[in-house]
Amino acid sequence: MIVCMPIGENGQIGDGWGRAHDVAVARIGADGEMLDWTEFPVHWDTLHDQGGEGQHHARIARFLMDHGVERVISGHMGPGMVHMLEKMNISTVLDVRGDARDIARQYGGS
């Protein structure tokens, strides 16, 4: 499974999805083994209010599609973003805290 999550300080999972500065995309095997981990500086925190209505969600959707993401894990996400991800058949895991790599392994296995 391919998961994506915001990365905060010291490798912790970030609280805000749509305003993340950095995200990680991880490929997790069925047994929870980390097969791949890549971090991206997406700058969604500074891009959040730029552009017209819907452009920020479209920016995030494009990133997720480009990376084949199947699940997003975050501390928080707004209802509009949750709705968009549901329409894209991307599952969400919210209200999560802790080490991002540990969380990826925990929620990324099939």
KOLMARLO-29467 format. One line per field, with one value per atom (N, C-alpha, C): residue number from 1; residue in one letter; chain; atom name; x, y, z. Coordinates in Angstrom, 3 decimals. Each point is the difference from the previous one (the first is absolute). Layout:
<drenvexs>
num	NUM_...
residu	a_...
chaine	A_...
atome	CA_...
x	X_...
y	Y_...
z	Z_...
</drenvexs>
This chain:
<drenvexs>
num	1_1_1_2_2_2_3_3_3_4_4_4_5_5_5_6_6_6_7_7_7_8_8_8_9_9_9_10_10_10_11_11_11_12_12_12_13_13_13_14_14_14_15_15_15_16_16_16_17_17_17_18_18_18_19_19_19_20_20_20_21_21_21_22_22_22_23_23_23_24_24_24_25_25_25_26_26_26_27_27_27_28_28_28_29_29_29_30_30_30_31_31_31_32_32_32_33_33_33_34_34_34_35_35_35_36_36_36_37_37_37_38_38_38_39_39_39_40_40_40_41_41_41_42_42_42_43_43_43_44_44_44_45_45_45_46_46_46_47_47_47_48_48_48_49_49_49_50_50_50_51_51_51_52_52_52_53_53_53_54_54_54_55_55_55_56_56_56_57_57_57_58_58_58_59_59_59_60_60_60_61_61_61_62_62_62_63_63_63_64_64_64_65_65_65_66_66_66_67_67_67_68_68_68_69_69_69_70_70_70_71_71_71_72_72_72_73_73_73_74_74_74_75_75_75_76_76_76_77_77_77_78_78_78_79_79_79_80_80_80_81_81_81_82_82_82_83_83_83_84_84_84_85_85_85_86_86_86_87_87_87_88_88_88_89_89_89_90_90_90_91_91_91_92_92_92_93_93_93_94_94_94_95_95_95_96_96_96_97_97_97_98_98_98_99_99_99_100_100_100_101_101_101_102_102_102_103_103_103_104_104_104_105_105_105_106_106_106_107_107_107_108_108_108_109_109_109_110_110_110
residu	m_m_m_i_i_i_v_v_v_c_c_c_m_m_m_p_p_p_i_i_i_g_g_g_e_e_e_n_n_n_g_g_g_q_q_q_i_i_i_g_g_g_d_d_d_g_g_g_w_w_w_g_g_g_r_r_r_a_a_a_h_h_h_d_d_d_v_v_v_a_a_a_v_v_v_a_a_a_r_r_r_i_i_i_g_g_g_a_a_a_d_d_d_g_g_g_e_e_e_m_m_m_l_l_l_d_d_d_w_w_w_t_t_t_e_e_e_f_f_f_p_p_p_v_v_v_h_h_h_w_w_w_d_d_d_t_t_t_l_l_l_h_h_h_d_d_d_q_q_q_g_g_g_g_g_g_e_e_e_g_g_g_q_q_q_h_h_h_h_h_h_a_a_a_r_r_r_i_i_i_a_a_a_r_r_r_f_f_f_l_l_l_m_m_m_d_d_d_h_h_h_g_g_g_v_v_v_e_e_e_r_r_r_v_v_v_i_i_i_s_s_s_g_g_g_h_h_h_m_m_m_g_g_g_p_p_p_g_g_g_m_m_m_v_v_v_h_h_h_m_m_m_l_l_l_e_e_e_k_k_k_m_m_m_n_n_n_i_i_i_s_s_s_t_t_t_v_v_v_l_l_l_d_d_d_v_v_v_r_r_r_g_g_g_d_d_d_a_a_a_r_r_r_d_d_d_i_i_i_a_a_a_r_r_r_q_q_q_y_y_y_g_g_g_g_g_g_s_s_s
chaine	A_A_A_A_A_A_A_A_A_A_A_A_A_A_A_A_A_A_A_A_A_A_A_A_A_A_A_A_A_A_A_A_A_A_A_A_A_A_A_A_A_A_A_A_A_A_A_A_A_A_A_A_A_A_A_A_A_A_A_A_A_A_A_A_A_A_A_A_A_A_A_A_A_A_A_A_A_A_A_A_A_A_A_A_A_A_A_A_A_A_A_A_A_A_A_A_A_A_A_A_A_A_A_A_A_A_A_A_A_A_A_A_A_A_A_A_A_A_A_A_A_A_A_A_A_A_A_A_A_A_A_A_A_A_A_A_A_A_A_A_A_A_A_A_A_A_A_A_A_A_A_A_A_A_A_A_A_A_A_A_A_A_A_A_A_A_A_A_A_A_A_A_A_A_A_A_A_A_A_A_A_A_A_A_A_A_A_A_A_A_A_A_A_A_A_A_A_A_A_A_A_A_A_A_A_A_A_A_A_A_A_A_A_A_A_A_A_A_A_A_A_A_A_A_A_A_A_A_A_A_A_A_A_A_A_A_A_A_A_A_A_A_A_A_A_A_A_A_A_A_A_A_A_A_A_A_A_A_A_A_A_A_A_A_A_A_A_A_A_A_A_A_A_A_A_A_A_A_A_A_A_A_A_A_A_A_A_A_A_A_A_A_A_A_A_A_A_A_A_A_A_A_A_A_A_A_A_A_A_A_A_A_A_A_A_A_A_A_A_A_A_A_A_A_A_A_A_A_A_A
atome	N_CA_C_N_CA_C_N_CA_C_N_CA_C_N_CA_C_N_CA_C_N_CA_C_N_CA_C_N_CA_C_N_CA_C_N_CA_C_N_CA_C_N_CA_C_N_CA_C_N_CA_C_N_CA_C_N_CA_C_N_CA_C_N_CA_C_N_CA_C_N_CA_C_N_CA_C_N_CA_C_N_CA_C_N_CA_C_N_CA_C_N_CA_C_N_CA_C_N_CA_C_N_CA_C_N_CA_C_N_CA_C_N_CA_C_N_CA_C_N_CA_C_N_CA_C_N_CA_C_N_CA_C_N_CA_C_N_CA_C_N_CA_C_N_CA_C_N_CA_C_N_CA_C_N_CA_C_N_CA_C_N_CA_C_N_CA_C_N_CA_C_N_CA_C_N_CA_C_N_CA_C_N_CA_C_N_CA_C_N_CA_C_N_CA_C_N_CA_C_N_CA_C_N_CA_C_N_CA_C_N_CA_C_N_CA_C_N_CA_C_N_CA_C_N_CA_C_N_CA_C_N_CA_C_N_CA_C_N_CA_C_N_CA_C_N_CA_C_N_CA_C_N_CA_C_N_CA_C_N_CA_C_N_CA_C_N_CA_C_N_CA_C_N_CA_C_N_CA_C_N_CA_C_N_CA_C_N_CA_C_N_CA_C_N_CA_C_N_CA_C_N_CA_C_N_CA_C_N_CA_C_N_CA_C_N_CA_C_N_CA_C_N_CA_C_N_CA_C_N_CA_C_N_CA_C_N_CA_C_N_CA_C_N_CA_C_N_CA_C_N_CA_C_N_CA_C_N_CA_C_N_CA_C_N_CA_C_N_CA_C_N_CA_C_N_CA_C_N_CA_C_N_CA_C
x	0.843_-0.843_0.890_-0.431_0.730_-0.757_0.693_-0.583_0.746_-0.682_0.595_-0.396_0.935_-0.282_0.836_-0.521_0.801_1.091_1.170_1.119_0.268_0.003_0.290_1.418_0.219_1.320_0.432_1.295_0.606_-0.618_-0.487_-0.544_-1.366_-0.665_-1.344_-1.019_-1.138_-1.068_-0.535_-0.224_-0.476_-1.476_-0.404_-1.397_-0.902_0.443_-0.867_0.356_-0.921_0.234_0.086_-1.021_-0.059_0.947_0.624_0.973_1.386_0.250_1.297_1.101_1.162_1.174_0.713_0.076_0.634_-0.936_0.017_-0.746_0.925_-0.368_0.720_-0.954_0.525_-0.727_0.754_-0.727_0.615_-0.739_0.769_-0.583_0.216_-1.108_0.009_-0.490_0.751_-0.390_-1.153_-0.603_-1.149_0.328_1.263_0.420_0.418_-0.177_0.370_1.442_0.709_1.399_0.076_0.896_0.229_0.825_-0.588_0.678_0.641_-0.574_0.529_-0.514_0.819_-0.364_0.645_-0.823_0.516_-0.710_0.788_-0.565_0.044_-1.070_-0.141_-0.305_0.706_-0.352_-1.116_-1.244_-1.141_-0.407_0.339_-0.283_-1.491_-0.852_-1.435_-0.362_0.855_-0.250_0.007_0.930_0.058_-0.894_-0.299_-0.834_-1.499_-0.358_-1.395_-0.962_0.332_-0.921_0.319_0.852_0.340_-0.886_-0.408_-0.815_-1.486_-0.796_-1.448_-0.558_-1.307_-0.691_0.219_0.345_0.197_1.401_0.824_1.344_0.882_-0.166_0.841_-0.362_-1.289_-0.417_0.483_-0.073_0.460_1.503_0.753_1.450_0.311_-0.717_0.215_-0.446_-1.144_-0.500_0.999_0.576_0.982_1.210_0.487_1.148_-0.327_-1.168_-0.392_-0.131_-0.605_-0.136_1.364_0.874_1.325_0.819_-0.289_0.766_-0.768_-1.183_-0.762_-0.439_-0.251_-0.346_-1.369_-0.062_-1.235_-0.589_0.835_-0.467_0.770_-0.721_0.626_-0.165_1.083_0.021_0.406_-0.782_0.306_-0.586_0.532_-0.575_-1.340_-0.123_-1.237_-0.178_-1.274_-0.350_-1.403_-0.201_-1.310_-1.007_-1.295_-1.040_-0.021_0.343_0.030_1.052_1.146_1.075_-0.369_-0.616_-0.440_-0.962_-0.931_-0.984_0.691_0.965_0.712_0.729_0.671_0.735_-0.938_-1.162_-0.993_-0.391_-0.221_-0.368_1.120_1.252_1.144_0.291_-0.846_0.206_1.329_0.371_1.175_-0.502_0.378_-0.456_0.818_-0.579_0.679_0.051_1.073_0.150_0.360_-0.854_0.188_0.196_0.351_0.223_1.123_1.061_1.140_1.178_0.724_1.195_1.119_1.240_1.130_1.022_0.953_1.060_-0.599_0.285_-0.633_0.306_1.215_0.350_-0.727_-0.097_-0.737_-1.477_-0.567_-1.415_-0.223_0.902_-0.124_-0.050_0.899_0.013_-1.282_-0.482_-1.189_-1.259_-0.174_-1.221_0.166_1.197_0.235_-0.022_0.020_-0.051_-1.406_-0.103_-1.325_-0.672
y	-1.171_1.171_1.236_1.017_1.271_0.995_0.524_0.961_1.323_1.063_1.328_0.683_0.764_0.689_1.264_1.002_1.199_-0.328_0.597_-0.227_1.288_-0.132_1.134_-0.075_0.672_0.036_-1.368_-0.245_-1.216_-1.290_0.014_-1.217_-0.401_0.909_-0.286_0.255_-0.662_0.250_1.405_0.729_1.369_0.060_1.125_0.154_0.406_0.896_0.526_-0.522_-0.674_-0.584_1.062_0.810_0.964_1.165_0.146_1.072_-0.572_-1.219_-0.635_0.702_0.077_0.504_-1.155_-1.143_-1.199_-1.189_-0.910_-1.248_-1.155_-1.173_-1.221_-0.932_-0.676_-1.061_-1.291_-0.974_-1.268_-1.155_-0.984_-1.240_-1.052_-0.572_-0.938_-1.355_-1.048_-1.356_-0.491_-1.112_-0.566_-0.333_-0.300_-0.340_1.219_1.206_1.224_0.413_-0.709_0.334_1.254_0.923_1.219_-0.353_0.133_-0.330_1.222_1.180_1.239_1.176_1.039_1.217_1.173_0.952_1.189_1.225_1.014_1.253_1.062_0.811_1.045_1.335_1.071_1.334_0.579_-0.167_0.406_1.460_0.585_1.414_0.343_-0.976_0.277_1.047_0.204_1.037_1.382_0.263_1.315_0.075_-1.125_-0.021_-0.050_-0.264_-0.248_1.068_1.257_1.085_0.638_-0.639_0.537_-0.629_0.799_-0.491_0.097_-0.354_0.064_-1.172_0.060_-1.049_-1.358_-0.956_-1.362_-0.319_1.004_-0.270_-0.748_0.293_-0.685_-1.484_-0.305_-1.409_-0.701_0.682_-0.587_-0.272_0.909_-0.166_-1.261_-0.166_-1.170_-1.278_0.060_-1.173_-0.445_0.938_-0.333_-0.697_0.520_-0.619_-1.449_-0.208_-1.339_-0.952_0.452_-0.841_-0.322_1.010_-0.200_-1.036_-0.150_-0.920_-1.282_-0.175_-1.233_-0.223_1.083_-0.096_-0.656_-0.937_-0.724_0.391_0.569_0.385_1.229_0.944_1.177_-0.100_0.235_-0.068_1.381_0.551_1.338_0.231_0.986_0.404_0.688_0.807_0.746_0.202_0.098_0.290_0.588_1.027_0.624_-0.882_0.232_-0.839_0.055_1.140_0.086_-0.914_-0.062_-0.869_-1.468_-0.331_-1.375_-0.420_0.874_-0.288_-0.225_0.848_-0.145_-1.340_-0.373_-1.258_-1.200_0.090_-1.071_-0.172_1.099_-0.056_-0.616_0.150_-0.549_-1.455_-0.542_-1.347_-0.131_1.080_0.004_0.010_-1.006_-0.068_0.957_0.384_0.899_-0.608_0.309_-0.329_1.317_0.464_1.315_-0.108_1.127_0.098_-0.923_-0.051_-0.874_0.856_-0.484_0.675_-1.031_0.444_-0.884_0.058_-0.909_-0.104_-0.384_0.814_-0.189_-1.367_-0.464_-1.308_-1.135_0.105_-1.016_0.006_1.196_0.136_-0.561_0.273_-0.527_-1.516_-0.607_-1.472_-0.530_0.710_-0.447_0.048_1.085_0.188_-0.294_-0.369_-0.221_-1.444_-0.923_-1.423_-0.386_-0.961_-0.427_-0.925
z	0.000_0.000_0.000_-0.711_-0.027_0.867_1.008_0.923_-0.105_0.369_0.001_1.298_0.568_1.256_0.103_0.728_0.245_1.016_-0.191_0.899_0.780_1.306_0.869_0.531_1.104_0.614_0.515_-0.077_0.546_-0.520_-1.243_-0.588_0.510_0.699_0.500_-1.105_0.093_-0.968_0.236_-1.094_0.109_0.310_0.558_0.404_-1.150_-0.854_-1.049_-1.371_-0.645_-1.315_-1.090_-0.162_-1.102_0.135_1.155_0.225_0.330_-0.455_0.257_-0.781_0.595_-0.707_-0.706_0.705_-0.540_0.179_-0.965_0.127_-0.339_0.483_-0.352_-0.721_-0.989_-0.694_0.303_0.538_0.390_-0.654_-0.435_-0.512_1.079_0.464_1.113_-0.496_0.349_-0.365_0.862_-0.408_0.720_1.448_0.264_1.361_0.817_-0.559_0.699_-0.216_-0.868_-0.277_-0.874_0.372_-0.773_-1.234_-1.179_-1.244_-0.639_0.266_-0.575_0.822_0.132_0.735_-0.707_-0.460_-0.672_0.566_0.351_0.507_-1.085_-0.047_-1.005_0.670_-0.362_0.487_-0.890_0.415_-0.835_0.203_1.125_0.305_-0.042_0.352_0.001_1.037_1.006_1.000_-0.638_-0.897_-0.645_-1.237_-0.615_-1.207_0.308_1.247_0.386_-0.511_0.162_-0.357_-1.347_-0.786_-1.308_-1.073_-0.952_-1.101_0.315_-0.973_0.141_0.784_0.190_0.756_-0.642_0.813_-0.471_-0.478_-0.211_-0.527_0.995_1.284_0.984_0.084_0.010_0.020_-1.271_-1.123_-1.262_0.041_0.599_0.140_0.811_1.103_0.855_-0.709_-0.658_-0.734_-1.052_-0.720_-1.045_0.622_1.120_0.678_0.377_0.587_0.440_-1.182_-1.082_-1.194_-0.601_-0.062_-0.583_0.772_1.293_0.832_0.358_-0.559_0.207_1.438_0.730_1.418_0.178_0.951_0.309_1.353_0.881_1.339_0.457_0.606_0.604_1.506_0.712_1.460_0.516_0.936_0.492_1.382_0.666_1.277_-0.192_-1.063_-0.251_-1.504_-0.393_-1.385_-0.012_-0.793_-0.095_-0.719_0.247_-0.606_-1.526_-0.577_-1.467_-0.599_0.653_-0.479_0.200_1.124_0.243_-1.106_-0.336_-1.051_-1.348_-0.328_-1.266_-0.054_1.094_0.015_-0.108_0.650_-0.139_-1.461_-0.715_-1.414_-0.838_0.466_-0.711_0.433_0.885_0.550_0.754_0.687_0.860_1.434_0.768_1.392_0.861_1.130_0.920_1.397_0.698_1.414_0.671_0.917_0.613_1.505_0.595_1.448_0.450_-0.791_0.274_0.450_0.993_0.510_0.125_-0.142_0.231_-1.115_0.055_-0.990_-1.357_-1.022_-1.307_-0.612_0.126_-0.585_0.714_1.325_0.752_-0.378_-0.130_-0.378_-1.406_-0.923_-1.374_0.017_0.773_0.071_0.653_1.016_0.719_-0.872_-0.760_-0.788_-1.479_-0.436_-1.422_-0.440_0.951_-0.375_-0.414_-0.857_-0.476_0.972
</drenvexs>
